[in-house]
């Protein structure tokens, strides 16, 4: 299904939406093919198989192809790197703890210089993720565990909501598939949802943002990974939030109170609806950088919501993600 015009064509990069849909379709096709080859079932994996060593020869198979089934976090390290000796064991422990929501690929940069160059790495440790074949920078250098968890939570959320990647089933006893005799049935989303999606678009065009929100939620209740519904919901909720707002008053309150996070959030919504994408994202990154506690979390959550509206593949979102990582770490 081609992405529809969500009545925000001046704000949202529909090319990014199309790329996300294509990546999701490839991921679903790869999972379906694997299920067919396995007799319609997906085998459980052992906890030890969640952490793998990867080299240049196996990168396409172990990272790119694997990323159509599950997010792959890449840990670029070296034996001589002291921070790596702290970060790598932490990443390995978290990988097992997250129980199949992602896998960890460890790449020794001394032995794989080409991969280091391809990712444009200037220093290590450096951590990336690959989701449905698309590389995303996560962070560079050592970081506190709580902040790493926050980044991994965002990764898992994006992988599930934009690409339908819900992770692997882990067998805690280490048994695999047919050996355990307990295959996990592949889940196929219900559908199609053309009528519900069309109703949502009509509601948007009519200015019934509440009706559009509900229509998209109806789709997502059955198919949480539906890319079009996820994007549409983010857009409809944004339009609902700014409906009836006085732009002059909102912007005045934000200008007069730079430390007022709700005021900055409201202004960022208006910025985005007005097509000022970089201003909207930058405003919230700044709010994250200068606040703490609940205020920081509120700004971060709204920033992630606006990422959804603009599209993960938009270069402005990629730049804002890097800025957010710097603000958090």
N, C-alpha and C positions, 0 to 999 in steps of 0.2 A: 504494500500500500504506500502510495506516495504521500509525503507530508502535506497537509492542507495549509492554506493561508489562515493563520490564527488571528487575523485582524491586527497584527502587530508587525507586519512585514518590514516596517521602517526601523524596528528595534531588534528583532530576532534574526539571526543569521540562519536562514533555512538551509543553506548548504551544509552547515554544521549538523543540523538535524538529520539531513539526508545521510551524511557520513555515519552518524551514530546508528541510524536505522540499518544501513548496509552492514556495519560491523556486527550489530546484534543478529542480523539475518545469517551472516556467515557463522557466527557462534552457534546459533540454533541448528544450522545445517550440519556443522561438525559434530554437535552433540547427538543429533538424530542419526548420523552415519555411524557413530560409535555405538549407539544403542542397537542399531540393526546388526552390526557385526558381533555384538555381544548377546544376540538373541533377545533384544528388547529390554535389557536390564543394564544398569550401570553398577559395576563392581565397587565394593568398598575398598579403601586403600588403608595401608598401615600408617601409624603416626610417623614412623621413621622415613617414609617415602615423601613426606611433606617438605623435607629439606634436602636439596640436591646440589651437587657440584656441577657446574655447566662450563663448557669450553666453546670455542668458536665453531668447532665441527658440529656440536650438538645444539647450538643456540636455536636454530629454526625449529627443530623438533621439540626441545625441552622447554623453550620459552614461548616462541611465537605461536606454534600450534597448540601448546598447552593452554595459552591464554584465552583460547576460545571456549575452554571448559571452566576455568577458574582463574582469578587474578594471580599474576606471578610477580612477587616482589623480588627485586634484584639487589643483592648486597655486593657492591664492588669493594674488594678488600685486598690486602697484601700482608705477607708474613711480617714485614718490618714495620707495619703501621700499628703504633701503640693504641690509638683510639679504636681501631678495628677490633682489637682484642677485648675491648669492653662492649662494643656495640654488637658484634656478631653473635656471641652467646645469648645476648638479650633478644635479638631478632629470632634466633632459633627457638628459644623458650616460648616467645609470644606466638610463633607459627604453630607450635603444637597446641598451645592454649586456645588459639582461635579455631582449632578443630576442623580444619578443612576449608575455612572461608577464603584462604589464599595459600599458595605454596611459596617457599623461599628458594631462590636460585642464587648460589654463591659463586661469584666470578673472581678469580685471582687475576688482578690486572697485570702482574708481571708476566704471566703466561698467556694473556689474551689482550695484547696491546691494541689490536684492531677494534675489538669491541669497546674498549675504553675511548678510542678516538671517535667511533661512531656515535657514542652517547655524549661526546663533548665534555668529558669529565676533566676538571682541572685539579681536583684534589680528592683524597679518600680519607675516611669512608664516604661513599656516596650511595644513596639508596633511590632506586627508581621502581616503577611498577609498569607492567605491560598488561593491558586489558583489551581483549578482543583484537590483539595485534597492534594496539596503539600505546606508545610509550608515554609515561607521565613522570616527571620529576617529583620526588617526595621530599627529601631533605639531604643535606650534606653535613658531615661531621657528626660527632656524638651528640646525643640529646637525652633529656630526662625521660624515663619510662612513661610517665603520664602523657607527655606530649607526643611520644611515638604512638601510644595507644590511640590518641585522638586522630592522628594522621591515618592510622590503619582503619579506624572506624569510618572515616570519610571515604577511604578507598573501597571498603566493603560496600558501603552505601551506594556509591556511584556505580560500582560493578553490577550490583543487583538491580538498581532502579533504571539505569540507562541501557544495560546490556543483558539483563536477565540472568546474570551469572550468580547462582546461589551457593556455589562452592561444591566441595566433594564430600562424600559420605566416608567417615573414618571408622574403621573397625578397631576398637581399642585392643583387641586380642591379636591384631596383626594379621588376621586371616584375610584372604583376598578372594572376592567374588565366588567362583564355583567351589573353591576350597572350603569356604564356610557354609556354602549351600544357602546363603541368605542374600540373594541379589536385591538391589533396590530398583524398583520400577522407575523408568524415566518419566518425568512429569511433563506433559504437553499442555500448554495453556489452553483454556477453553476459548471459543470464539466462533465465527468472526464477530467483530464489534462495529461493523460499518455503520449500522443504524444509530448506535449510541454515540459514536464519534461525530457523526453528521449532526445529531441533535445538539451536541455540545457546541459545535461550530456555529450552528444557527442561533443558539442562545448567546454566544459571544457577539455575533453580529447584531443581535437585537438589544445588546446591553444588559442582558440578564446574566450577570456574572455568577450569581448564586446558583442558578440553574445549570450553568456550564460546569461549575465546580462539582456539583453533585453528579452530573453525567460522567465526568471523567473519573470520579471516585468509584462509580458503579463498575466501570471497566477495570480499574486497578484492583478492585476487591477480588476479581477472578483471575486477573493477569497482572501481578505487581510489576512485571518487567516490561509492560507495554510502553514503548518509547514515545509514541504519539500521545498517548493519554497522559504520561508523566509530564511531557513538555506542556501539553495543553492545560493541565492542572496548575502548573507553576505560573503560567501566563494568566489564567483566569483568576487565581488568588491574588496576583499582583494587581490586576485591574480592579478587583473588588476592593483591595486595600486603599487605592487612591481615589476611588469613586467618591465624589462629593467633597474632596479635600480642596482647601483654598491654597493654591500653589504659592501665592505671595506670602501668606502667613506661615506656611510650612518652612519655606526657605528663610524667612526672617528669624524664626525660632532657632533654626539650625545655625544660622550665622551668629546670632546673639549668644548661643549656648553651645560652644564647640565640645564641651564635656558631657552634654546631655545625649546619651546614647539613643533613647527613643526618638529624639528630634532628628538625629543623624540618620537613623533607619528610615524614618518617614521621608526625609529629603532624598535619600538614596533611591527609594521607590519611585519618586517623581522624576529623578534624574534618568532612570532607566526607561520609564514610559516616554520621556521626552527624547529618547535616542542618545542620551549622553552616557554611554556605557562605561567609558573609562572613569568619568566623574563618579558614577554610582559605586563602582567597585572600589575605586581609590578611597572614597569617603569611608566605606566600611572597613577597609584594611587599616586605615588610620585609626578608626575607632577601636579596633582590636588591639592595635599596637599601644595605645595609651590608656587602656582600661584593664580591669581585672575582675575576677569573680563572675557574678551573674551578668553584669553589663558586657563583659568581654564575650561571654558565651552567646548572649542575645545577638550581638553584632556578627559573630562568626556564623551562627545558624542562618541569619538573614542573608549573609554573603553567599553561603552555599545554595540557598534558594534562588538567588539571582544568577548564580552560575548555571543552574538548571534552565532558567529562562533564556539566557544568551546562548548556551550550548558549550559542551565540554571541549569541542575542537576549535572554538574561536580563540585566536591568538591573544585577545585581550583577557580571556579567562585564564589561559595558561600563564600569562604574566602576573595576573592577580593571585593565582595559586602560589606562585613562587614568592610573591610579596607577603602573602598570608603565612607561608611557611617561615619566612624570616621573622615575621612579627611574633609568631608563636614560639619559635625556637631561639 
